[in-house]
Amino acid sequence: MSPLFLISQGDPSGIGPEIIAKTFAAGLAPDCLVMGDVAVMRRALRQCGLSLPVVQVSRVGETVPPNCLPVFQVPGIASGLADLALGKVDARAGAAAAACITAAVASIQAGEAAGLVTAPIHKEALHAAGVTFPGHTEMLQALAAQGGALPPVRMMLANEELRTVLVTIHCSLRRAIDLITQESVLQTLRISHQALQRFGIAKPRIAVAGLNPHAGEGGLFGDEEQLHIMPAIRQAQAEGIAASGPFAPDTVFMRARHTDAHPGEFDLVVAMTHDHGLIPVKYLGVEQGVNVTLGLPFVRTSPDHGTAFDIAGSGRADPASLQAAIRMARRLAVN
């Protein structure tokens, strides 16, 4: 039997249910099960003008008929989710999104599925529901904790041309600078190296982007490179990791970008802050971008976009990034 992958429904007021519906209708998720709400998924199919039977399963791993959209109705989520206004922040939607993620992780930890693909959630809706995590990454890290110890995790955004991993994620820029230490950079390099080896790259080439303009220009524009980033690179090199830099952040992504006409110099770029690392990948097109959480004891991928409240319910949402996330999850589960 093929491994089973769970898809958390995401915020029911966003485009998550629509892109899931389109993916199942296209026959591209035969090995997947939606953790969500049956009525929400039926509404999504109607919004997209699709005709596909929605089958409610009673347990994860249950055999389902072909050519359907199977849904595990997550216990405890609010009733009437399919009646919520689309494109609006709602605490009930945020609570339901969190419950779907929690249920999916519990099933994976019980050995019932091979990995998780998460549809987009809305951070304001989570906050309105009293969920304290700023995003998927931090929530999944907490759910994967063992004995109170959080596993070290990192966010990777990848497409066919570029991969980038972040040292810091969802925090203010002022706070991010304080979090850039020799240990945090070194830990990121170790996690990135191991992840690329799982991708089948035996000797990954990792470029490290600086924090400051021109990577500090020898200390003229800041000393974070000299105090924290360079020592981490040297330690990583001593451990056999092919890390190099720090390079100027305004040019290193061009050097790493891989196309048929221009093979990239590096397999991955480690960036210090959220926007430094994600803008280059997203500029290349969110339709093929995939968010991967590295360091978890299970596979987790996600589309490279948010809930898109402005088009929710219109049936216009592009499912390509979700489909790329499913393909990535399959690849990681095999390696």
C-alpha positions in Angstrom: 0.0 0.0 0.0 1.1 3.6 -0.7 1.9 5.8 2.3 -0.9 7.9 3.5 -0.5 11.7 3.7 -2.8 14.0 5.7 -3.9 17.4 4.5 -5.0 19.8 7.2 -7.9 21.9 5.9 -6.5 25.3 6.9 -8.7 28.3 7.6 -12.2 27.4 6.3 -12.7 31.1 5.4 -9.7 31.1 3.1 -8.7 29.4 -0.1 -7.4 26.2 1.5 -10.5 24.1 1.0 -10.7 25.3 -2.6 -7.2 24.3 -3.6 -7.7 21.0 -1.8 -11.0 20.4 -3.7 -9.3 21.2 -7.1 -6.4 18.9 -6.3 -8.6 15.9 -5.5 -10.9 16.6 -8.5 -7.8 16.5 -10.7 -6.9 13.1 -9.3 -3.6 14.3 -7.9 -4.1 13.2 -4.2 -5.1 9.5 -4.3 -2.9 8.9 -1.3 -4.2 11.8 0.8 -6.9 12.3 3.5 -8.3 15.7 4.5 -8.4 16.4 8.2 -11.2 18.9 8.4 -14.9 19.5 8.1 -17.1 17.6 5.6 -19.5 20.6 5.0 -16.7 23.0 4.4 -15.2 20.7 1.7 -18.6 20.2 0.0 -19.0 24.0 -0.1 -15.5 24.3 -1.6 -16.4 21.9 -4.4 -19.5 23.9 -5.2 -17.6 27.2 -5.2 -15.2 25.7 -7.8 -18.0 24.2 -9.9 -16.8 20.7 -9.3 -18.7 17.5 -8.8 -16.9 14.9 -6.6 -18.4 12.8 -3.8 -17.2 13.7 -0.3 -16.7 10.6 1.8 -16.5 11.0 5.6 -14.2 8.4 7.1 -14.5 7.2 10.7 -10.8 6.6 11.2 -7.5 7.6 9.7 -6.2 4.8 7.4 -9.7 3.6 6.5 -10.0 2.3 3.0 -12.0 4.7 0.8 -13.4 4.2 -2.7 -11.6 5.8 -5.6 -12.5 9.1 -7.2 -13.7 10.8 -4.1 -12.6 13.4 -1.5 -12.2 11.6 1.8 -12.5 13.7 5.0 -11.9 12.8 8.6 -14.3 15.0 10.6 -12.0 16.4 13.3 -13.8 16.0 16.7 -14.4 19.2 18.7 -14.4 21.8 15.9 -17.3 24.2 15.8 -20.5 23.4 13.9 -21.6 25.6 11.1 -18.1 26.3 9.7 -19.5 26.2 6.2 -21.7 29.1 7.0 -18.9 31.5 8.1 -18.3 34.5 5.9 -15.6 33.9 3.5 -12.5 36.2 3.5 -13.1 37.3 7.1 -11.2 36.7 10.3 -13.2 34.5 12.7 -12.1 32.9 15.9 -14.1 29.8 15.1 -12.2 29.4 11.9 -8.9 29.8 13.7 -9.8 27.3 16.3 -10.9 24.8 13.7 -7.6 25.2 11.7 -5.6 24.6 14.9 -7.7 21.5 15.8 -7.1 20.0 12.4 -3.3 20.4 12.7 -3.3 19.0 16.2 -5.4 15.9 15.1 -3.2 15.3 12.1 0.0 15.4 14.1 -1.5 13.0 16.7 -2.4 10.6 13.9 1.1 10.7 12.4 2.7 10.2 15.9 0.4 7.1 16.2 1.9 5.7 13.0 -1.3 6.1 11.0 0.2 8.4 8.2 3.5 9.2 6.6 3.4 13.0 6.7 1.4 16.2 6.8 0.6 18.8 4.1 -0.9 21.9 5.6 -3.3 24.2 3.8 -2.9 27.9 4.7 -4.0 29.3 8.1 -4.6 32.9 9.1 -2.5 34.2 12.0 -5.1 36.8 13.1 -7.8 34.1 13.3 -5.5 31.9 15.3 -4.8 34.8 17.7 -8.6 35.5 18.0 -9.1 31.8 19.0 -6.5 32.1 21.7 -3.9 30.1 19.9 -0.5 31.6 21.0 1.6 30.3 18.2 2.5 32.8 15.4 2.4 30.2 12.7 2.6 26.6 11.6 6.3 26.2 12.3 6.1 27.1 15.9 2.9 25.1 16.5 4.3 22.0 14.9 7.5 22.3 16.9 5.5 22.4 20.1 3.4 19.4 19.1 6.5 17.4 18.3 8.2 18.2 21.7 9.3 15.2 23.7 9.8 15.4 27.4 9.3 19.2 27.3 12.2 19.6 24.9 11.4 21.4 21.6 13.1 20.0 18.5 15.3 22.5 16.7 13.4 23.3 13.5 13.9 25.6 10.6 11.8 26.9 7.7 12.8 26.1 4.2 11.2 27.6 1.1 12.0 25.8 -2.1 11.0 25.7 -5.8 12.7 24.2 -8.8 15.2 27.0 -9.0 16.1 28.0 -5.5 16.1 26.8 -1.9 16.5 29.0 1.2 16.5 28.2 4.9 15.9 30.8 7.6 17.8 31.3 10.8 15.0 33.4 12.3 11.3 33.2 11.4 8.3 34.9 12.8 9.5 37.7 15.0 10.2 41.4 14.7 13.4 42.4 12.9 14.8 43.9 16.1 14.3 40.6 17.8 15.6 38.6 14.9 19.0 40.4 15.1 19.3 39.4 18.7 18.6 35.8 17.8 21.4 35.6 15.3 24.2 33.9 17.3 27.0 31.6 16.4 25.0 28.6 17.8 21.8 29.5 15.9 23.6 29.9 12.6 25.6 26.7 13.2 22.4 24.8 14.1 20.8 26.0 10.9 23.7 24.8 8.8 23.6 21.4 10.4 19.9 21.0 9.9 20.2 22.3 6.3 23.0 19.9 5.5 21.1 16.9 6.8 17.9 17.9 5.0 19.7 18.2 1.6 21.2 14.8 2.1 17.7 13.4 2.6 16.9 15.0 -0.7 19.6 12.8 -2.2 22.4 15.4 -2.4 25.4 13.7 -1.0 27.6 16.8 -0.5 25.4 19.8 -0.3 26.9 23.2 -1.2 25.5 25.8 1.3 25.9 29.5 0.8 25.4 31.7 3.9 24.0 35.2 3.3 25.1 38.0 5.6 22.8 40.1 7.7 24.2 43.6 6.8 24.7 45.3 3.5 27.6 43.8 1.6 27.8 41.2 4.4 29.1 43.9 6.8 31.9 45.1 4.5 34.6 43.9 7.0 32.8 45.5 10.0 32.1 48.8 8.4 28.3 48.2 8.3 27.9 46.0 11.3 29.8 43.2 13.2 27.3 40.4 13.2 29.2 38.7 10.4 32.5 38.8 12.3 31.1 37.9 15.7 28.5 35.3 14.9 28.2 34.2 11.3 31.8 33.6 10.3 32.6 31.6 13.4 29.6 29.4 12.7 30.7 28.8 9.1 34.2 27.8 10.2 32.8 25.4 12.8 30.5 23.9 10.2 33.4 23.4 7.8 35.3 21.7 10.6 32.4 19.2 10.8 32.6 18.5 7.1 29.7 20.7 6.0 30.4 22.5 2.7 29.3 26.0 3.9 30.8 29.2 2.6 30.3 32.9 3.0 29.0 35.1 4.4 28.0 36.6 1.0 26.3 39.9 0.3 22.6 39.1 0.6 21.7 41.2 -2.5 23.6 38.9 -4.9 24.0 35.5 -3.3 20.5 34.3 -4.4 21.3 35.1 -8.0 24.4 32.9 -7.7 22.4 30.1 -6.2 19.5 30.2 -8.6 19.5 27.1 -10.8 18.2 27.1 -14.4 18.9 25.2 -17.5 20.9 28.1 -18.8 22.7 28.8 -15.5 23.5 26.0 -13.1 23.5 27.4 -9.6 26.7 27.6 -7.6 25.0 26.4 -4.4 22.3 23.9 -3.5 20.8 26.1 -0.8 21.1 29.6 0.8 20.9 30.1 4.5 19.4 33.6 5.2 19.4 35.3 8.5 15.9 36.8 8.5 12.4 36.0 7.2 12.2 38.5 4.4 15.8 38.3 3.3 15.3 34.6 2.5 11.7 34.4 1.3 11.4 37.4 -1.0 13.8 35.9 -3.6 12.0 32.6 -3.7 8.5 34.1 -3.8 9.5 36.5 -6.5 10.2 33.5 -8.7 6.6 32.5 -8.4 4.5 31.2 -5.5 2.7 28.7 -7.7 5.6 26.2 -7.4 7.0 27.2 -4.1 6.9 24.8 -1.2 7.4 25.4 2.5 9.1 22.6 4.3 9.7 22.4 8.1 13.1 20.9 8.7 14.0 19.2 11.9 10.6 17.7 12.8 10.4 13.9 13.4 7.9 13.7 10.6 7.4 15.1 7.1 5.6 18.5 6.8 5.2 20.6 3.7 2.9 23.5 2.8 2.0 25.7 -0.1 4.0 28.9 -0.5 1.1 31.3 0.0 -1.5 32.4 2.5 -5.3 32.2 2.9 -5.9 34.8 0.1 -9.0 36.2 1.8 -9.4 38.6 -1.2 -10.4 35.8 -3.6 -11.8 33.2 -1.2 -15.0 31.7 -2.5 -14.4 32.9 -6.1 -13.1 29.5 -7.3 -10.1 31.3 -8.8 -7.4 30.0 -6.4 -4.5 28.2 -8.1 -3.8 24.8 -6.5 -0.3 24.4 -8.1 1.6 25.2 -4.9 -0.4 22.7 -2.8 0.2 20.1 -5.5 3.9 20.8 -5.4 3.8 20.4 -1.6 2.2 17.0 -1.9 4.8 15.9 -4.4 7.5 17.2 -2.1 6.0 15.3 0.9 6.1 12.1 -1.1 9.7 12.6 -2.0 10.8 13.3 1.5 8.9 10.3 2.9 10.8 8.0 0.6 14.2 9.4 1.3 
